[in-house]
Each structure stands twice: as C-alpha cells, then as structure tokens.
Amino acid sequence: MEIKRNKGDEENKSMVRELVELLIYMGVVLALAGLIVTFVGQRTMVSGSSMESTLSDKDNLIVDKITYRFSNPKRFDIIVFPFQYQKDTYYIKRIIGLPGETVQIIDGDILINGEVLEETYGRERIESSGRASEPIILGDDEYFVMGDNRNASADSREPDVGNIKREDIIGRAWVRIWPLNKFGVLKHQ
C-alpha cells in the first residue's frame, strides 16, 4: 500500500519550520544585543559644553563597559556615571583624583597630594574651587572628576556631584561615532 503525501502539507511544515527557525534566530540576536549593551558597550550622546574642547554638544559616543571589569580607572580617563538626583541623567567627566589621594584647588591650580597636577585638558584658569577649596581626601573607592571646560562644568567640586564611587562608574568613553568628521578613538592620557 502506498501513502500519498499532500504537497500542501509538506509546504506548510516547511513554512512552520522556517518560521520557528526565524524566531529562534531573532531571539538569539536580541539576547546577544542585550548582553552587548549591558556588559560591553553602549551608545550615548553628549549634552552640553562641560567637556569642550574634547567633546562637544551632540557628539555621539560608544561607552566601553568592559575595561573596568578587569582594570581600575586611570587618571584622565573620560568616564560616564549617573547623576544621583535625576533619573536617566548621566554625566561624562574626566578623572582627576584617584582613590586615596588628596585633591585641592588653590589659586586655579589642581593639587594632588600637595603637588600641582600637570595636565593639558583644562586650559582655562579655574575660577571656582567649590568644595575643593579645602582638601578632599578620596576614599578607597572614590574618584574626583572634572569637565575639561572647567568654568562651565558641574563636577566633583559641587556637593550635588561630589566624589564618584567606583561602583557608580558605568564605563569609559571610547569612540566618537558622530559627527563623522570627528570619528575616532578618544585620547585619555
């Protein structure tokens, strides 16, 4: 006895199998994308002028979220961290003071452990020392951050920002992807 298969049944099974394969493929792609955004990198946009002339308003960046899982942040790294008083607001600043150091600003100079910090990022004379007019001793997991546009930056000099805890650092600004004429890896040191 011979059983005849209906050609339509085979086509339906083939379509169902292809649909299931497509859904599995899409699920895997979405899961990988979620893992990458959560643990490896994410896109962010600069808002404001506090990091001029290094970064400008509306610059689009990729934030490296994996490096700090294996190493500690370094002086002059540009980091992203949440602003504690506003949900979904993130700041981008440059690390100036490292854990265990004492930071103070006197007559426009940044002092680290009593020595003037040699740096080329903040080119203008600092007008306001803020809370750094007195020595700030950083804890074992704290960083002092400042914007490159020193006189137009809300940073660790202000009580609302203060010292940044290691656990609050989301990642390090890595690549500028927009505008295209400024595309490239950001210099940190």
C-alpha positions in Angstrom: 0.0 0.0 0.0 1.3 3.4 -0.9 0.7 6.5 1.1 0.5 9.7 -0.9 1.7 12.8 0.8 -0.1 16.0 0.1 2.2 18.6 -1.3 0.4 21.3 0.6 1.2 19.6 3.9 4.9 19.5 3.1 4.9 23.2 2.2 3.1 24.0 5.5 5.6 22.0 7.5 8.4 23.7 5.7 6.9 27.2 6.3 6.4 26.4 10.0 9.9 25.1 10.4 11.3 28.3 8.7 9.2 30.5 10.9 10.4 28.7 14.0 14.0 29.0 12.9 13.5 32.7 12.2 12.0 33.3 15.6 14.9 31.4 17.3 17.4 33.4 15.2 15.7 36.7 16.2 15.7 35.6 19.8 19.4 34.8 19.8 20.2 38.2 18.1 18.1 40.1 20.6 19.7 38.3 23.5 23.2 39.0 22.2 22.4 42.6 21.6 21.1 42.9 25.2 24.3 41.3 26.5 26.5 43.7 24.5 24.6 46.8 25.6 24.5 45.6 29.3 28.1 44.3 29.6 30.3 45.5 26.7 29.3 48.9 25.3 26.5 51.3 24.6 25.9 54.5 22.6 25.5 57.8 24.5 25.2 61.4 23.4 27.0 64.4 25.0 24.6 67.1 26.2 26.1 70.4 27.0 29.6 72.0 26.8 31.2 70.9 30.0 33.8 68.7 28.1 34.7 71.3 25.4 37.0 71.2 23.6 37.5 67.4 23.9 33.8 66.6 23.4 31.0 68.8 22.0 27.3 69.0 22.5 25.5 66.3 20.5 28.6 64.2 20.0 27.7 60.5 19.9 30.0 58.1 21.7 30.4 54.4 22.4 31.0 53.8 26.1 33.3 50.9 26.9 31.6 49.0 29.7 34.0 46.0 29.9 37.5 47.5 30.5 36.7 48.4 34.1 35.7 44.8 34.9 39.3 43.9 34.5 41.3 47.0 35.4 40.8 50.2 37.5 40.0 53.6 36.1 43.1 55.8 35.5 43.8 59.5 35.8 42.5 61.4 32.8 40.1 58.7 31.7 36.8 60.1 30.5 34.0 58.3 32.3 30.2 58.1 32.3 28.3 57.9 35.6 24.7 58.6 36.7 23.7 61.9 38.3 22.3 60.9 41.7 19.4 63.4 41.8 17.9 62.9 38.3 16.7 59.6 36.9 18.1 58.7 33.5 20.6 61.5 33.6 24.3 60.7 33.1 27.4 62.8 33.4 30.6 62.5 31.4 33.7 63.9 33.0 37.5 63.3 33.2 39.1 61.6 36.2 41.4 64.0 38.1 41.8 62.4 41.5 42.3 58.7 42.3 41.4 56.6 45.4 43.4 57.5 48.5 44.6 60.8 47.1 44.0 64.3 48.4 42.6 66.8 45.9 42.6 70.6 46.4 42.3 73.6 44.1 44.3 76.7 45.1 44.6 79.9 43.0 43.3 78.0 39.9 45.8 75.1 40.3 44.8 71.5 40.9 46.9 69.9 43.7 47.1 66.1 44.1 48.7 65.2 47.4 50.1 68.8 47.6 51.7 68.7 44.1 50.4 70.7 41.1 48.8 68.4 38.6 50.5 68.6 35.2 47.7 68.3 32.6 46.7 69.8 29.3 42.9 69.2 29.3 41.6 72.2 31.3 43.2 75.1 29.5 41.5 77.9 31.3 42.2 79.2 34.8 39.8 77.7 37.3 37.6 80.4 38.7 35.7 78.4 41.3 37.3 75.8 43.6 34.0 74.8 45.1 34.3 72.2 47.8 37.9 71.6 46.7 39.0 74.9 48.2 39.6 72.7 51.2 41.5 69.4 50.9 39.3 66.5 49.8 40.6 63.1 50.8 39.2 60.4 48.5 38.1 57.1 49.9 39.4 53.7 48.7 36.7 53.5 46.0 36.3 57.2 45.2 37.3 59.4 42.2 37.4 63.2 41.8 36.1 64.2 38.3 36.1 67.5 36.4 34.9 68.6 33.0 37.5 69.9 30.6 35.6 73.2 30.3 36.5 73.9 33.9 34.4 77.1 34.4 31.3 75.6 32.8 31.1 72.2 34.4 29.1 70.7 37.2 31.6 68.2 38.6 33.1 66.9 41.9 33.7 70.5 43.0 29.9 70.7 43.6 28.2 68.9 46.5 25.4 67.6 44.2 28.0 65.6 42.2 30.8 65.1 44.8 33.2 62.2 44.7 32.3 59.4 42.4 32.2 55.8 43.8 33.8 53.1 41.7 30.6 51.1 41.6 28.8 54.0 40.0 31.1 54.3 37.0 29.2 52.9 34.0 32.2 52.9 31.7 34.8 54.8 29.8 34.1 57.0 26.8 35.9 55.1 24.0 34.9 56.1 20.4 33.2 59.2 19.0 30.9 57.9 16.2 29.2 61.2 15.3 29.8 63.7 13.8 31.6 61.6 11.1 34.3 64.3 10.6 35.4 63.7 14.2 35.1 59.9 14.2 37.8 58.1 16.2 39.0 56.7 19.4 39.2 59.2 22.2 42.6 60.1 23.8 42.6 59.6 27.6 46.3 60.0 28.5 
